[in-house]
Amino acid sequence: MCNELLSPGGIAVFDDYTNLNYSQVLPAIYKYIYTTNPDLAVFMVTDIKAYVCRKKYLNYYLSFVLQGALPSMAARGIEDAMISRTDWDREYRAIYLRTRSAGETGSHYGE
């Protein structure tokens, strides 16, 4: 449905992405993306959600996450937000937006 209904610059948000009570959500998203090759890409994940956009807009949303997510979170009072990314695989480019764990410093993990 997402591939059919998502507007060109739209974002689809999938809840319970890593909720193990609904462990089928995460594999279902990636099975669909990697076996049917839709016009969709995951650009950001959090502890709960996956954010998906059209492939044409992937770089646009990745740029926002890299440049604007942390200031946007800070403006909302979330000072311990952090971006995490440990490799630059061409096929999977999503960025993990999370809060810092105890003892972590800085705003980027895996920089």
Residue pairs with C-beta under 8 A, 6 or more apart in sequence:
2 12
2 38
2 40
2 52
3 36
3 38
3 39
3 40
6 12
6 40
6 52
6 53
6 54
8 54
8 56
8 57
9 53
9 54
9 57
9 60
10 53
10 54
11 51
11 52
11 53
11 61
12 40
12 51
12 52
12 53
13 49
13 50
13 51
13 52
14 25
14 29
14 49
14 50
14 51
14 52
15 25
15 48
15 49
16 22
16 25
16 48
17 25
17 26
17 29
17 45
17 46
17 48
17 49
17 50
18 26
18 45
18 47
18 48
19 25
19 48
26 50
29 42
29 50
29 52
32 38
33 40
33 41
33 42
34 91
39 54
39 55
39 56
40 52
40 53
40 54
40 55
41 52
41 53
41 54
41 55
41 58
41 93
41 94
42 50
42 51
42 52
42 92
42 94
43 51
43 52
43 53
43 58
43 61
43 62
43 65
43 93
43 94
43 95
44 50
44 51
44 61
44 65
44 69
44 94
44 95
44 96
44 97
45 51
45 94
45 95
45 96
45 97
46 96
46 97
46 98
47 98
50 94
51 61
53 60
53 61
58 93
62 93
62 95
65 83
65 95
65 97
66 83
66 95
69 81
69 83
69 97
70 81
70 82
70 83
70 107
73 79
73 81
73 97
74 81
78 99
80 99
80 100
81 97
81 98
81 99
81 100
81 107
82 97
82 98
82 99
82 100
82 104
82 106
82 107
82 108
82 109
83 95
83 96
83 97
83 107
83 108
83 109
84 95
84 96
84 97
84 98
84 108
84 109
84 110
85 95
85 96
85 108
85 109
85 110
86 109
86 110
87 110
